[in-house]
C-alpha cells in the first residue's frame, strides 16, 4: 500500500488553515471535475482531491493523520504504525462529492472501519430543527486478561476542535467503560449518548469504542484464539516429558510425547477468549539448544556426536 500525501495533493502546507484548505479544494475541484475538465487524468485526480479534502477538512481525521508524522513520502510503501490512532475520537458522515467507495486502500486502512457515512435524522416543529448528534468512533487497547475476566477501565480520548480563531486544538474527554468478559479485537462497545451533541431537542449521537489488545509478553491473539510459544529442551523433545505452562486462566499441565519436533502445536479447545463461541488456546513448541561455555559442556556435545550416527544434511547429497 502506498502512502498518500494529502497536503501535497491539495497543494497546501501542513500548517494550512481550514479556510486555506477549503479554498484549495474548491480551486482544484473545479479544475479536475470530470464534467468540465479536459485533463486526461481528471477523474482520478478528482477522486484524490476529494479523498484529501475528506481527511483535511475534518479536525479529528486531520489530527490523527498528522500523528503519522511528515517523514513519509507520496508513493512510499506504507503500513500504519501500531496504535497510530489510539485514543482519537472520529466523527462519521460529511463526505465530499465522492462516496467512500471511491476512496483508496490507504484511506480505508486508516479510516474505513469507523462507520463513516452514517447519516442523521432531522425533524422540524415550525421553524425549529432537531438534528441528532453524530456518532463518534475511537479505538482503545485493553489487556488480554480483561477479555478473560471482564473489567472496568477509564480511557482518555482526544478530540480535535476549532477555537474562536479557527485554530485546531485538542481536548481530552474521559470515559469509564465496562469491558465485558469475552470481548475480542475488532468488537465495538456502544456508549449511548456519548457522541456529538444533538441540536434542539434531538438526542446526542453514540460513541463506539473499537477494542484492540495491548502487546503481551507471552501470548499472541488471532481472532478469538490465543497462542503461546513454549521453549523446550532437546531431551524433553526426544524422550518426552511432562511440563507446566502458563495460560490466561492459570497454569496447565502438558504432556510432550517422545520424538516431538519444533513447531508441534497442541490445542486446548475452548480455552481461548471466552466469547459466546469461545476461541482455542494453542501451545506451540520450540526446541531450544543449550549453549556450551565450559569444557564440561563442550565435552557433552562431543559425546553426543560420538553416540549418534547422525547427519542433518544427509538429504543434500554431500558428505558432512
C-alpha positions as CSV (number, residue, x, y, z in Angstrom):
1,X,0.0,0.0,0.0
2,X,1.3,3.4,-1.0
3,X,1.4,6.5,1.3
4,X,-0.8,9.4,0.2
5,X,0.3,12.9,1.0
6,X,-3.0,14.7,1.3
7,X,-1.3,18.1,1.8
8,X,0.6,17.7,-1.4
9,X,-2.5,16.6,-3.3
10,X,-4.3,19.8,-2.4
11,X,-1.1,21.9,-2.8
12,X,-1.1,23.3,0.8
13,X,1.3,23.4,3.6
14,X,0.9,21.2,6.7
15,X,0.2,24.4,8.7
16,X,-2.6,25.5,6.3
17,X,-5.7,26.9,8.0
18,X,-9.2,25.5,7.5
19,X,-10.1,28.3,5.1
20,X,-6.8,27.7,3.1
21,X,-7.7,24.0,2.7
22,X,-11.3,24.8,1.7
23,X,-10.1,27.4,-0.9
24,X,-7.5,25.0,-2.4
25,X,-10.1,22.2,-2.6
26,X,-12.6,24.4,-4.5
27,X,-10.0,25.6,-6.9
28,X,-8.7,22.1,-7.7
29,X,-12.2,20.5,-7.8
30,X,-13.2,23.0,-10.4
31,X,-10.1,22.3,-12.4
32,X,-10.4,18.5,-12.4
33,X,-14.2,17.9,-12.3
34,X,-14.7,15.2,-14.9
35,X,-17.8,17.0,-16.4
36,X,-15.8,20.1,-17.3
37,X,-12.1,19.2,-17.3
38,X,-10.1,18.4,-20.4
39,X,-7.3,16.8,-18.4
40,X,-6.6,13.1,-19.3
41,X,-6.4,12.0,-15.7
42,X,-9.2,14.3,-14.5
43,X,-11.4,11.6,-13.0
44,X,-8.5,10.0,-11.0
45,X,-7.3,13.4,-9.8
46,X,-10.8,14.4,-8.8
47,X,-11.1,11.3,-6.6
48,X,-7.7,12.0,-5.0
49,X,-8.7,15.6,-4.3
50,X,-12.0,14.6,-2.7
51,X,-10.2,12.0,-0.6
52,X,-7.6,14.5,0.6
53,X,-10.3,17.0,1.4
54,X,-12.4,14.4,3.3
55,X,-9.4,14.0,5.7
56,X,-8.0,17.5,5.9
57,X,-11.4,19.3,6.3
58,X,-12.2,17.3,9.4
59,X,-10.3,18.3,12.5
60,X,-10.4,14.8,14.0
61,X,-9.3,12.9,10.9
62,X,-6.7,15.6,10.2
63,X,-5.2,15.4,13.7
64,X,-5.0,11.7,13.5
65,X,-3.4,11.8,10.1
66,X,-0.8,14.3,11.3
67,X,0.1,11.8,14.0
68,X,1.7,9.7,11.3
69,X,4.4,12.4,11.0
70,X,5.9,14.1,8.0
71,X,8.7,11.6,7.2
72,X,6.6,9.7,4.7
73,X,6.8,10.5,1.0
74,X,4.0,10.2,-1.5
75,X,4.1,6.7,-3.2
76,X,6.3,5.2,-0.4
77,X,5.4,1.7,0.7
78,X,3.4,2.3,3.9
79,X,1.9,0.4,6.8
80,X,0.4,2.4,9.7
81,X,2.4,2.1,12.9
82,X,0.7,0.0,15.6
83,X,-1.7,2.1,17.7
84,X,-1.2,5.2,15.5
85,X,-4.8,6.3,16.0
86,X,-5.2,5.2,19.6
87,X,-7.4,7.4,21.7
88,X,-8.5,9.7,18.9
89,X,-12.3,10.3,18.5
90,X,-13.6,10.3,15.0
91,X,-16.9,11.6,13.5
92,X,-19.0,9.9,10.9
93,X,-20.7,11.3,7.8
94,X,-19.9,14.5,6.0
95,X,-18.5,13.1,2.8
96,X,-17.5,15.2,-0.2
97,X,-18.8,14.7,-3.7
98,X,-17.3,11.2,-3.8
99,X,-18.7,8.5,-1.6
100,X,-16.3,6.3,0.4
101,X,-16.5,3.6,-2.2
102,X,-14.2,5.7,-4.5
103,X,-11.5,6.2,-1.9
104,X,-8.2,4.4,-1.9
105,X,-6.9,1.5,0.2
106,X,-4.8,3.9,2.1
107,X,-7.9,5.8,3.3
108,X,-9.8,2.6,4.0
109,X,-6.9,1.3,6.1
110,X,-6.7,4.5,8.2
111,X,-10.4,5.5,8.5
112,X,-12.5,2.8,6.8
113,X,-13.6,0.9,10.0
114,X,-15.0,3.9,11.9
115,X,-18.5,3.7,10.5
116,X,-18.3,6.7,8.3
117,X,-21.3,7.6,6.2
118,X,-23.9,7.2,8.9
119,X,-26.3,10.0,8.5
120,X,-28.5,11.8,11.0
121,X,-32.3,12.2,11.3
122,X,-34.0,15.5,11.0
123,X,-37.4,16.7,12.1
124,X,-39.0,20.1,12.4
125,X,-41.6,21.8,14.6
126,X,-42.5,25.0,12.8
127,X,-39.1,26.7,12.1
128,X,-37.1,24.8,14.7
129,X,-34.9,22.0,13.6
130,X,-33.9,19.0,15.7
131,X,-30.8,17.2,14.5
132,X,-29.5,14.0,16.1
133,X,-25.8,14.3,17.1
134,X,-23.2,12.5,15.0
135,X,-21.9,9.1,16.2
136,X,-18.3,9.2,17.1
137,X,-15.7,6.3,16.9
138,X,-12.5,5.6,18.8
139,X,-10.1,2.7,19.2
140,X,-8.7,1.7,22.6
141,X,-6.4,-1.2,23.6
142,X,-7.0,-3.4,26.6
143,X,-5.0,-6.1,28.3
144,X,-5.8,-9.7,27.2
145,X,-6.7,-10.6,30.8
146,X,-9.5,-8.1,30.7
147,X,-11.1,-10.1,27.9
148,X,-10.9,-13.3,30.1
149,X,-12.3,-11.8,33.3
150,X,-14.1,-8.5,32.3
151,X,-13.1,-5.2,33.8
152,X,-14.0,-1.5,34.2
153,X,-11.5,0.8,32.6
154,X,-11.2,4.6,32.2
155,X,-9.9,6.0,28.9
156,X,-8.9,9.5,27.8
157,X,-10.0,10.3,24.3
158,X,-8.6,13.2,22.3
159,X,-11.0,15.3,20.2
160,X,-9.9,18.0,17.8
161,X,-11.9,21.2,17.9
162,X,-11.6,24.7,16.4
163,X,-11.1,27.6,18.8
164,X,-12.6,31.1,18.2
165,X,-9.7,32.0,15.9
166,X,-10.2,28.9,13.8
167,X,-7.1,27.1,15.1
168,X,-7.2,23.4,15.8
169,X,-6.9,22.4,19.5
170,X,-7.0,19.0,21.1
171,X,-9.4,18.5,24.0
172,X,-9.5,15.4,26.2
173,X,-12.6,13.6,27.4
174,X,-12.5,10.7,29.9
175,X,-14.9,7.8,29.7
176,X,-15.4,4.8,32.1
177,X,-16.1,1.7,30.0
178,X,-17.3,-1.6,31.2
179,X,-15.3,-4.3,29.4
180,X,-17.4,-7.4,29.1
181,X,-15.9,-10.9,29.5
182,X,-15.3,-12.4,26.1
183,X,-14.7,-9.2,24.2
184,X,-12.4,-9.7,21.2
185,X,-10.2,-7.5,19.0
186,X,-12.4,-5.5,16.5
187,X,-15.5,-5.7,18.6
188,X,-17.4,-2.5,19.2
189,X,-18.7,-1.3,22.6
190,X,-21.5,1.3,22.2
191,X,-21.8,4.2,24.7
192,X,-25.3,5.6,24.2
193,X,-25.5,9.4,24.1
194,X,-21.7,9.9,24.4
195,X,-21.2,11.1,20.8
196,X,-21.6,14.6,19.5
197,X,-24.4,16.7,21.0
198,X,-27.7,17.0,19.2
199,X,-29.4,20.2,18.1
200,X,-32.6,21.3,19.6
201,X,-34.4,18.5,21.4
202,X,-32.7,15.8,19.3
203,X,-30.6,13.2,21.2
204,X,-26.8,13.1,21.3
205,X,-25.1,10.6,19.0
206,X,-23.4,7.5,20.3
207,X,-19.7,6.7,20.9
208,X,-18.5,3.4,19.5
209,X,-15.3,2.0,21.1
210,X,-13.4,-0.4,18.9
211,X,-11.4,-2.9,21.1
212,X,-7.8,-3.9,20.4
213,X,-5.3,-5.7,22.6
214,X,-2.1,-4.4,24.1
215,X,1.0,-6.4,23.2
216,X,1.5,-9.2,25.7
217,X,4.9,-10.6,26.8
218,X,3.7,-14.2,26.5
219,X,0.6,-14.5,24.3
220,X,-0.4,-13.7,20.8
221,X,-4.0,-13.2,19.8
222,X,-5.5,-14.2,16.4
223,X,-9.3,-13.5,16.4
224,X,-10.6,-15.4,19.4
225,X,-7.6,-17.8,19.5
226,X,-4.7,-17.3,21.8
227,X,-1.1,-18.7,21.1
228,X,1.8,-19.4,23.4
229,X,5.3,-20.2,22.2
230,X,7.0,-22.6,24.6
231,X,10.7,-23.4,24.6
232,X,11.7,-27.0,25.4
233,X,15.0,-28.8,25.9
234,X,16.2,-31.3,23.3
235,X,15.9,-34.2,25.7
236,X,12.3,-33.2,26.6
237,X,11.5,-33.2,22.8
238,X,13.1,-36.6,22.1
239,X,12.4,-38.5,25.3
240,X,9.1,-37.0,26.2
241,X,8.2,-35.0,29.3
242,X,5.5,-33.6,31.5
243,X,5.8,-29.8,31.8
244,X,3.7,-27.0,33.2
245,X,2.9,-23.9,31.0
246,X,1.0,-20.7,31.8
247,X,-2.3,-19.7,30.3
248,X,-4.6,-16.6,30.9
249,X,-6.7,-18.7,33.3
250,X,-3.8,-20.4,35.2
251,X,-1.1,-22.9,34.7
252,X,-1.9,-26.1,32.8
253,X,0.0,-29.5,32.6
254,X,1.1,-30.5,29.2
255,X,2.4,-34.0,28.2
256,X,5.1,-33.9,25.5
257,X,5.2,-37.2,23.6
258,X,8.6,-38.7,22.5
259,X,10.1,-37.6,19.2
260,X,8.4,-34.2,19.2
261,X,9.7,-31.7,16.7
262,X,9.9,-27.9,16.7
263,X,6.6,-26.3,15.6
264,X,4.3,-29.0,17.0
265,X,1.1,-27.4,18.1
266,X,-1.2,-28.5,21.0
267,X,-4.8,-27.3,21.1
268,X,-6.7,-26.7,24.3
269,X,-10.3,-26.4,22.9
270,X,-12.4,-23.6,24.3
271,X,-9.6,-22.1,26.4
272,X,-9.1,-19.1,24.2
273,X,-11.1,-15.8,24.6
274,X,-14.4,-16.9,26.3
275,X,-16.7,-15.3,23.8
276,X,-20.2,-16.6,23.0
277,X,-18.4,-19.0,20.7
278,X,-15.1,-19.3,22.6
279,X,-11.7,-19.5,20.9
280,X,-9.0,-22.1,21.5
281,X,-5.7,-21.9,23.3
282,X,-2.6,-23.2,21.3
283,X,0.7,-24.2,22.7
284,X,3.5,-24.2,20.0
285,X,6.7,-26.0,21.0
286,X,10.2,-24.8,20.0
287,X,13.3,-26.8,20.7
288,X,16.0,-24.7,22.3
289,X,19.6,-25.8,22.3
290,X,21.7,-25.1,25.4
291,X,24.9,-23.1,24.8
292,X,28.3,-24.8,25.6
293,X,30.6,-22.5,27.5
294,X,32.6,-24.7,29.9
295,X,34.8,-27.6,28.9
296,X,32.4,-30.0,30.6
297,X,29.5,-28.6,28.4
298,X,31.6,-28.8,25.3
299,X,32.6,-32.4,26.1
300,X,28.9,-33.3,26.5
301,X,28.2,-32.2,22.9
302,X,31.3,-34.2,21.7
303,X,29.9,-37.2,23.5
304,X,26.6,-36.7,21.8
305,X,28.2,-36.5,18.4
306,X,30.0,-39.8,19.1
307,X,26.9,-41.5,20.3
308,X,24.8,-40.9,17.2
309,X,25.3,-41.7,13.6
310,X,23.5,-38.6,12.6
311,X,24.0,-36.2,9.6
312,X,21.4,-33.5,9.5
313,X,22.4,-32.7,5.9
314,X,22.2,-36.2,4.5
315,X,19.5,-35.2,2.1
316,X,21.8,-32.7,0.4
317,X,23.8,-35.5,-1.3
318,X,27.1,-34.2,0.1
319,X,29.4,-35.6,2.7
320,X,29.5,-33.9,6.0
